[in-house]
Amino acid sequence: MPYSDPYFYFDTSQGMYTYYDMPYSDQYFHFESLSGKYTYYDMPYSDPYFCFNTSRGMYTYYDMPNSDPYFYFDSSQGMYTYYDMPYSDPYFYFDSSQGMYTYYDMPYNDSSFYFDTSPGMYTYYDMPYSDPYFYFDSSRGIKGEKPKSSNSASYVLLPNITKTV
C-alpha cells in the first residue's frame, strides 16, 4: 500500500484503501511501476506556465498564450516556451493585457520599417543614421527628417514622400 502516495487514502464508505482524485485525464499522471504508485512524470516544473490547477485537481498549463505566434511546445525541453523572441528588438515587449509577447508601436506606415529575417526582428533599413536631420518623430512614431531650417524643405519618410517649401 503506497502510504506515501498523496492520492492513496482510506475510504470509509468502502472500508478500504483506495485512490482518490486521480486525474486520469491528466497527460502527466501515470502509474510508476518502480515506486508502485500513481504519480506525475515529465512535469516541467521549470516552466513558468505549468501549475497545479485546483479547480481541475491536476497539473496543467495556465495563461498559455495560444494565440501568440511565438509560443509553442518545445519537445526537446518538454515544455511550452517562446522561440525566436527578439528580445533585442525595442519594439518587442510583453503585453499584459493580451498575456502575450507582441510588437507595439510598430510603424507599419513607415516605408523604412520592415521585417528583417536575418536577425528575426522588425527593424529599419536604409536609415541614414549619419544624417543629422534624421530623428525619431515621437508624435507619429516614425522616422523622419527634421526641418533643415524654418524656411527650408521638410521631408518625411512615408509611402507618399511629401515636400513642403
KAHUUR-V966401 format. One record per backbone hydrogen bond with DSSP energy under -1.0 kcal/mol. NH is the residue of the N-H (numbers start at 1). CO is the residue of the C=O. If there is no record, write none. Layout:
[[NH | CO] [NH | CO]]
This chain:
[[3 | 1] [5 | 2] [8 | 5] [9 | 18] [11 | 16] [15 | 11] [16 | 11] [18 | 9] [20 | 7] [24 | 22] [26 | 23] [29 | 26] [30 | 39] [32 | 37] [36 | 32] [37 | 32] [39 | 30] [41 | 28] [45 | 43] [47 | 44] [50 | 47] [51 | 60] [53 | 58] [57 | 53] [58 | 53] [60 | 51] [62 | 49] [66 | 64] [68 | 65] [71 | 68] [72 | 81] [74 | 79] [78 | 74] [79 | 74] [81 | 72] [83 | 70] [87 | 85] [89 | 86] [92 | 89] [93 | 102] [95 | 100] [99 | 95] [100 | 95] [102 | 93] [104 | 91] [108 | 106] [110 | 107] [113 | 110] [114 | 123] [116 | 121] [120 | 116] [121 | 116] [123 | 114] [125 | 112] [129 | 127] [131 | 128] [134 | 131] [135 | 144] [137 | 142] [138 | 136] [141 | 137] [142 | 137] [144 | 135] [145 | 155] [146 | 133] [148 | 153] [158 | 156]]
